[in-house]
Amino acid sequence: MEKINAELFTLTYGSTVRQLLIDNEENVDAVNVQLDKMGYNIGIRLVDEFLAKSSGARCRDFKEAAEMIAKHGLKMFLGVTASVSNWNADNTECSLIMDDNPMVDFVELPEQYSNLSYCNMLCGVFRGALEMVNMRVECWYVRDLLRGDDVFEMRLKLLEVTAESYNDED
Amino acid sequence: MAPRREVAESCLEFLYIELVQSYERKDAECAEKGDGRASRAALESIGFQVGQQLAERYTIDRARFADHLEVIKFICKEFWSEIFRKQVDHLKTNRHRALFVLQDDRFRWLRHLSLPAEQTSNTEAVAKYLVFPCGLIKGALSSFGVNCEVTAEISEDARKPTQCSFEVRIK
C-alpha cells in the first residue's frame, strides 16, 4: 500500500466539507447526508482494494466483519485502529471506538456547526463496503471528538444479510 | 504542529475521484435547470483552498521569493514533489514571463483513472479530473501573491496517457 503525508488528504477532506457547507447554504443536515452518500460511493469501490491487499481475509459473519474493519481496514487506509465493543445480545449491533483519526487533524468546529457530523463520510464508506460483502448496515456517530466527546464512537447496525450472488463454498 | 503522519495514497485518490464524479452528477441534475457549470467553480475552489494551505505550510521557514520565476520554480520542484511525488519535467515561459507552461510527463493523479475505451473522448473525460489540481496550483501561487489563471491540457499522444501540461497565466 503506497502511503502519503496525511496532511494533503486531511486538508482536501476539510476543504470538501467547507465547500459542501457553501453548496448547501450552511444546511448542516444536508451536508451530513451528502458526506454519507459520497462515502457510500467510495466504500463500494474501496472494498475491492481492501480485499485484494488483505489476501485471505474472509468474514464469515458480521462480528468478524466489524473486527476486520476495526483492526485491518482502518489501519490500512487511515493508519489508525478502533476497538469493537458494546455488542447487543444477538450480535447485530456494535460500536467502533477510535481515539484518533487523521481526518480531524487541525480541525475545530465553529459553534454554528455543532450538528455537523464532520467525519460522516466514514459512515458511508463502511455502509458501502459492507454492502459489497452482502451486509446491509446502518452507521452513525454516538460520540464525536469534534463535538466535545473524548473519543469517536461509531454505531454499526446490521439490517440484513443479503443472499450471495455466487457460490464460493468449494 | 502535529507530527507528520501517513495515510494510504488511495484515500486521497478515492476522495478526489468521488468529488469529481459527485459534482458531475450534480451538474447533470442542474443542467435541466440551465445551470450546469457550477461544479467546475466548486472543484477549483476546493483545490484552491488546499493549495493555499499547503503552500503556507511548506514555506514557513523560507525567505520570501524574489520574483514570479522563483515562485514558479518552487512550485515545479518542492511543491510538485510533495504532492505529485516527482518534479515537473519541463518548464517553459514567454519573453515577458507572463505565461508559464509546466509539463509533467507522468502526472501521478491520472495514473489510476479508468477511461472509456474510445480514444477520441479521452481528452474530455480526463479534463474534469484536472480542475482540482489547477485550483491547487492557483491557490499555492496566490499564497505567494501571484494572481493567475491556471488551465490544463493532456497530451493527444495516446502512448502518453498521463502526460499533462498546466498553463499559468499571470494576471
Interface residues (C-beta under 8 A of the other chain):
Chain A: M1 E2 K3 I4 N5 A6 E7 L8 F9 L11 T12 Y13 S15 T16 R18 Q19 I22 D23 Q34 K37 M38 N41 I42 R45 L46 E49 M76 F77 L78 G79 P102 D105 F106
Chain B: A2 R4 R5 E6 V7 A8 E9 S10 C11 L12 F14 L15 Y16 I17 E18 L19 Q21 S22 A42 S45 I46 G47 Q49 V50 Q53 L54 R57 E82 I83 R85
